[in-house]
Amino acid sequence: MVSNKFIFLNIYMTNLTIKLPDDKYTRLEQMAKYRNTTMSLLLEEIYIKALVEFDAYTHFLSRATQGKVEKGLAILDKLDNHFGKV
């Protein structure tokens, strides 16, 4: 028995136009083809990574303003001792 169930989500999307030099566009096309995906999905992956990085950075800044400098430096020294200085 086949059931036809549909879930309707209210997802609002905005279009974005990006101007890129031809060589960069061509490289993105090649990258998408290499990954066997579409340009839209490739760009989605790229912007999601950028947003996660930004969220981590802003979270770090928020936490850093609430902490104690001495404690933070002690933790960094501990990491340097364990992993070695770069």
C-alpha beads as a LAMMPS data file, in Angstrom:
LAMMPS data file: protein, C-alpha beads

86 atoms
85 bonds

1 atom types
1 bond types

-500.0 500.0 xlo xhi
-500.0 500.0 ylo yhi
-500.0 500.0 zlo zhi

Masses

1 110.0

Atoms # bond

1 1 1 0.000 0.000 0.000
2 1 1 1.440 3.367 -1.007
3 1 1 0.720 6.320 1.192
4 1 1 0.836 9.822 -0.192
5 1 1 1.698 12.043 2.730
6 1 1 2.912 15.546 2.201
7 1 1 4.491 17.906 4.649
8 1 1 4.232 21.545 3.772
9 1 1 6.828 23.804 5.284
10 1 1 6.761 27.553 5.178
11 1 1 10.279 28.187 3.991
12 1 1 10.959 31.654 2.761
13 1 1 13.961 32.114 0.552
14 1 1 15.651 35.167 -0.812
15 1 1 17.429 35.348 -4.122
16 1 1 20.976 36.620 -4.155
17 1 1 22.917 37.791 -7.158
18 1 1 26.691 37.636 -6.910
19 1 1 29.034 39.235 -9.375
20 1 1 32.130 37.104 -9.859
21 1 1 35.030 37.336 -12.253
22 1 1 34.669 34.749 -15.007
23 1 1 37.691 32.756 -13.834
24 1 1 36.300 32.390 -10.298
25 1 1 32.899 31.360 -11.646
26 1 1 34.550 28.761 -13.876
27 1 1 36.533 27.398 -10.930
28 1 1 33.351 27.108 -8.831
29 1 1 31.641 25.308 -11.720
30 1 1 34.570 22.879 -11.924
31 1 1 34.475 22.347 -8.170
32 1 1 30.741 21.613 -8.220
33 1 1 31.200 19.184 -11.100
34 1 1 34.096 17.473 -9.303
35 1 1 31.931 17.058 -6.187
36 1 1 29.016 15.879 -8.324
37 1 1 26.726 18.598 -7.010
38 1 1 25.035 21.755 -8.192
39 1 1 26.363 25.282 -7.904
40 1 1 23.531 26.106 -5.493
41 1 1 24.397 23.234 -3.158
42 1 1 28.112 24.013 -3.357
43 1 1 27.513 27.657 -2.445
44 1 1 25.137 26.579 0.324
45 1 1 27.903 24.420 1.802
46 1 1 30.358 27.323 1.589
47 1 1 28.072 29.863 3.242
48 1 1 27.017 27.419 5.968
49 1 1 30.685 26.873 6.869
50 1 1 31.248 30.643 6.932
51 1 1 28.223 31.170 9.201
52 1 1 29.322 28.399 11.590
53 1 1 32.782 29.961 11.760
54 1 1 31.251 33.390 12.452
55 1 1 28.972 31.947 15.150
56 1 1 31.935 30.245 16.841
57 1 1 33.926 33.474 16.721
58 1 1 31.135 35.601 18.196
59 1 1 30.502 32.944 20.867
60 1 1 34.218 33.001 21.731
61 1 1 34.194 36.806 21.981
62 1 1 31.126 36.710 24.185
63 1 1 32.704 34.144 26.485
64 1 1 36.056 35.950 26.497
65 1 1 34.478 39.109 27.867
66 1 1 33.020 37.137 30.778
67 1 1 36.174 35.250 31.725
68 1 1 39.310 36.008 33.645
69 1 1 42.439 36.815 31.675
70 1 1 44.755 34.938 34.052
71 1 1 42.662 31.776 33.854
72 1 1 42.525 31.945 30.054
73 1 1 46.285 32.449 29.764
74 1 1 46.871 29.540 32.144
75 1 1 44.736 27.277 29.970
76 1 1 46.620 28.394 26.842
77 1 1 49.948 27.695 28.603
78 1 1 48.673 24.238 29.539
79 1 1 47.756 23.564 25.885
80 1 1 51.166 24.832 24.729
81 1 1 52.892 22.520 27.186
82 1 1 50.818 19.553 26.087
83 1 1 50.858 20.082 22.312
84 1 1 53.950 22.250 21.935
85 1 1 54.133 25.807 20.770
86 1 1 53.462 26.556 17.127

Bonds

1 1 1 2
2 1 2 3
3 1 3 4
4 1 4 5
5 1 5 6
6 1 6 7
7 1 7 8
8 1 8 9
9 1 9 10
10 1 10 11
11 1 11 12
12 1 12 13
13 1 13 14
14 1 14 15
15 1 15 16
16 1 16 17
17 1 17 18
18 1 18 19
19 1 19 20
20 1 20 21
21 1 21 22
22 1 22 23
23 1 23 24
24 1 24 25
25 1 25 26
26 1 26 27
27 1 27 28
28 1 28 29
29 1 29 30
30 1 30 31
31 1 31 32
32 1 32 33
33 1 33 34
34 1 34 35
35 1 35 36
36 1 36 37
37 1 37 38
38 1 38 39
39 1 39 40
40 1 40 41
41 1 41 42
42 1 42 43
43 1 43 44
44 1 44 45
45 1 45 46
46 1 46 47
47 1 47 48
48 1 48 49
49 1 49 50
50 1 50 51
51 1 51 52
52 1 52 53
53 1 53 54
54 1 54 55
55 1 55 56
56 1 56 57
57 1 57 58
58 1 58 59
59 1 59 60
60 1 60 61
61 1 61 62
62 1 62 63
63 1 63 64
64 1 64 65
65 1 65 66
66 1 66 67
67 1 67 68
68 1 68 69
69 1 69 70
70 1 70 71
71 1 71 72
72 1 72 73
73 1 73 74
74 1 74 75
75 1 75 76
76 1 76 77
77 1 77 78
78 1 78 79
79 1 79 80
80 1 80 81
81 1 81 82
82 1 82 83
83 1 83 84
84 1 84 85
85 1 85 86
